[in-house]
Amino acid sequence: MVWLWRLRRFVPDRCRAVTNESCIPMTRLTDTARAKVNLTLRVLGRRVDGYHDLESLVAFADCADTLTLEHGAELALDTVGPGAGDCGEAADNLVLRVALRLGERVPGLVTGRFTLDKRLPVAAGIGGGSADAAAALRLLARANGLAADDPRLAEVARETGADIPVCLASHACTMTGVGENLEMLQLPSLPCVMVNPRVGVATKDVFAALGLGKGELLAGPGDVLLSPGWPGAGASFDDWINAIARGVNDLEKPALKVEPVIGEVLAALRASAGVRLARMSGSGATCFAIYDTIGDAGLAAKAIAQDHPGWWVHAGALS
């Protein structure tokens, strides 16, 4: 009991030492790690350092993992839920990696035991691991009284994974560079169905199939200058659908070489009633389709799930 009393005194005092303000007294903090969907994805080229320059319109889904944090003497991670067995070794998990890196920048960082309820498919092109890591950064910020725009959070996100900065924001935006440049957008709610054939696809394998050499361009400067902008504030649903339909995912063709079942997923979505457009997200294998209404999306998801009971199918909305 004495140890517990000292611990309860110590947590807020340590937070004040770090931030000069009171943090949220931590018992159990929870955050959601929403799935990221690349509505469009252009690969502009490969830099001499080996990284690829991208240009993507990103939205976030209403399906998510859930991450909780409870104060403890040691940093740890437990995984539960239907996808727990797919998460691999805890020591390699991005949740722990961002916590350790943030601890290098924030003296006396309050951490503890994370519990990840894993619902999203892994290696699926929807940023599941990156979204989990971003949720960990948000939880640690709350636990330590750090502002949401504290530059140390963004630094850790950039250093740890290309998709973590956009998942940290968890807001519709354009993403350029290697994922570090974000411009927020006001995207209407887009009824959607997301489908994953429960086949993991390694991003590195897809980029290898794309086959760009260091310093090689896939899109020239003229292509970038002529690419259309996105609809402005107040644009209609149809305006957005038409703009998204003009886009592409440059990783779709190489991903089909790596895992041909992606073609079956796209065919099922494109054959569904009421579909407006269907495309692969990220490096796959998850694909999405957009519909006029949530009702249309729900009926399409039900039909696809019945025809393919082994697939992961989600009906909801992107925003």
N, C-alpha and C positions, 0 to 999 in steps of 0.2 A: 504494500500500500504506500509506503514511503517513496519507493522508486517511482510508482505511478504519479504521485503528487508532484515529485520533482520534474518528471517528464512533462506534465501538463504546464508547469510554470516555464519550463525551458523552451518549449516550442515557440510561443509568442515572443519571448525575449530574444531568441536567436533571430527571428524574422525581423524584429525591430532593428537589430544590429546590422542586418544586411540592407534593409530598405529605408530605415529611418521612419517607418510607419507600421502600424499593426497589420499583420496578415490575418487571413481567415483561420481561426483555431481549427486544426485539422483533426477530425475523428475519422470520417470516411467521405472522400470526395469522388464524384463520378463525372465522366464526360463521355460523349459519343464520338465515334470515329466513322464519319460518313464516307461511303464509297465515292470515289472520284470517277467521273466519266469524261473521256476526251470526245467531245462532240465532233471536233475536227482535229487532225494532227498532221502537220507538214514537217518533214525533215528537210531543213534547208541545206545541210551539208555536215561534214565531219571536220572538226577542228584539228589542228596539228597536234594538240594534246590528247587526241583520241575521243574526246566528248563530241556528241552530236548537238548541233544547234537546231532548236525546235520552234515551232509556232503552233499553238494549240488553243482552241476554245474549250474551256473546262467548265463543267457543271458538277453539282453534287447531288447524290441520290438520298432518298429517305430510308434506305437500308444501311445498317451500320453495325460495327462492333461496339461493345461497351467496355470501358476501362475504369477501374476504381483504384484509389490510392488510400492506403491506411498507414499512418505513421508507424515506423518501426526503427529499431537500431540498425538494421541492415537493409540494403537495397536488394529486393527480390522480385520475382515475377512468377505468378501462377497462371496457367491457362485452363479455361473451362469452356464448355459449350460444344456444339457439334463439330467445329473445326479445330478443336484443341490438338488433336493428333497430327494435324498438318503443319503445326507451327515450328517444328524442329527444336533444336537445343535452345533453352532459355538464354544461355550466355550469348548467343548470336542474334537475339531478338533486338529489333531497332528500339523498342521501348527502353531497354536497359542501356543501350548505347547512347541514346540522347540524354538520359539521366546522368550517366557518367561524364559526358562531355559538358553538360551544363554545370555539374559539380566542379569542374576545373575552372569555371569562370565565376561562379558565385560562392564565395567563402561561406562555409557552414550551411550549405544547402540542405534543407529539410527534405528527406526522401522517405522511403519505407517500402511496404509491400504492395506491388501492383497486382491486380487480378484482371485478366483479359478474358472477357466472354466473346469467344471467336465465332462470329456468324458469317462473315464474308469469306468467299473462296480465296485461296492463296494463289500466288503466281498467276493472277487472273486479269491483269490489265486495268484494275480499278483501284490501285493504290492502297490495298488493305493494310499492308505492313506500314506504309508511310502514314496512313491515317491514324494508325495506332500510335506511332511515334509522335505525331503532332498532338494527339490527345494527351500523351504523357507530358509534353512540354506545357500544354495549357494547365494541366493539373498541378504540375510543379510550380508554375507561375502563381496560381491561386494559393497554394500551400505556403509560398514564400513571400507573398505580397509583391510580386513583380508585375509591372504593368504589361498589358497585352502586347504593347509595341516595344518592349525592352529589346534593344538590339542584340543582346546575347541570345535570346530565343531564336531570332532569325539567323544568326551566325551558326548556331548548332544545327538548325534545320538544313541550311545550305551545305554544311560540311558532311552531313550524315547521309543524305539521299536527295536525288533530283526532284522527287515528288513531295518531299516533306514540306517545303515552303508553301506550296499551293494548298496542301492539306491543313497546314497551320492556319491559314486564312479561312478555309472551308467555305468559300464564297465563289459564285460564278465569276469568271475572269478570263482574260487572255493571258497565256503563259508563253514567254519567249526566252531565248538564250538556252541554257541547259536546265531551265526551270526556275531561275532566280528572279526574273522580271515579271511582275504581275500587274495587271491593270483591271480593276474591278468593273463589273458590268451589272446592269439591272436586267436579269433574264426572267421572262415570265415562267410560270410553272408549266412544265412540259410532261404530260402524261406519258409514261414509258413502260416498257417491259425490258428487263435485263435477263440475259440467259448465259450461263456458263456450262459447258459440257462436262465439268468436273475433271478437266485435263489441265494440268499446270503447264504453262509456257514460260520458259526462261527468257527474260528481256534480252540478255546477251546473245542468245541464239537467233532471235529475230533480227537484231541489228547485224549480226554476222551474215545472215541470209540476205539482208539489204545490200551488203557488199561494198560499202563506201570506204575508200582509202583515206588516210589522214590527209587533210587539206583539200579533199574532193567536195565539190558542190553538187547538190541535187537540184536546187533551185537557184537561178541566177539573180543578180540584183534587179533586173527588170521585172522578174516574176514577183518579187517582194513588193516593189513599188506599185505594181498594177493590181495587187491582191485587194479585193473589196473590203471596206471597213464593215463593222458590225452595226446593226440597227441601234439607234439612239434611244434615250429614255422615252417611254410612252409608245414604242413601236408595238405593232399588233403581233399576235401569235403567228399569223400567216407570214408576216414579214420575217420573223425569226426562223420559221421552218424553211422558207425559201432561201434565206442566207445560209443556213446550216447545210441544206441540200447541195449548195454550190461548192461546199468544201469536200475534203477527202481525208482519208487516213493513209498516209504513205507506208505505214507498216503492215497494212492489211495483206498485200500480196506476199511479202516475205513470210509473214506469219502463217499463211495458208500452206507454204512450202514446209514449214516446221511442223505444223499440226493441221492436216487437211480437214479434220472434223469441224473447224471453224466455218468452212463452207456450208456444212449441213446446218449449223446454227443460223447463219445468215439466210439460208434458203427458207428455213422454217419461219423466221421473223418476216421476211419479205412476202411470204405467202399468206400471212395472217390477215384476217379481215380488218379493214380500217387503218392499216399501217400507212403512215405518211413518208417515213424513210427509215432505213435500217443500216447500221454500220458497226464495225468493230471498235472497241475502246482500247486505247493504249496499244500495248504489244500483244493483246489477246490473253486468253481465248474468249473473254466475256464480250458479248455483242449486245447492242441495244436497239430498240425501235421506238419511235415516237408516234403517238396517236392523237386524235382530236380530243378524246375524253378519257377520264379515268375508267369509265365503264367499258369502253372499247379495249383499253389496255388490260383490264381484268379478264374479259372474255378471251382475249388472245393468249394471255398467260395460262389460263385454265386449259385451253386446247393444246398448247405446246407441252404443258406438263403431263397431260394425259397421253400424248403421243410419244413423249420422251421422259419416262418416269425417273431415269437416272440423272437427268440434268438439274442444275440449280436454276430456278425460275423465280423472278421477283417482279411483281406489278406495283407501280407506284408513280412517283413524279420526280423530275429533275428540276433543280432551281439554282 
